[in-house]
Amino acid sequence: MTGTGELIGARVREIRTALKLTQAEVSRRSNIQRRNIARIEAGEHVPTLDSIVRLSIAMHVQPSEILRVLDDPTRDPYPLDALLHVGIEPRDG
């Protein structure tokens, strides 16, 4: 299963490359270090809401355009096995 960070990172890269922007340019526009943008795009770091907003402003898109990759109704971000693994019990009813 693809994680949230990987999905958001791939979407940021997709938007950035479609706009023909470099990581350095997005870094300058967003005031986020280029290495952190690289980490986000690689799925190694899940960006904060603040970072998502700054990235969206830098690329002239709405934040929802970055986050729409999470709207897939077939994707369960919290599968039951993962919840049980960390000790969270599902509620009855």
Secondary structure, 3 states (H helix, E strand, C coil): CCCHHHHHHHHHHHHHHHCCCCHHHHHHHHCCCHHHHHHHHCCCCCCCHHHHHHHHHHCCCCHHHHHHHHHCCCCCCCCHHHHHHCCCCCCCC
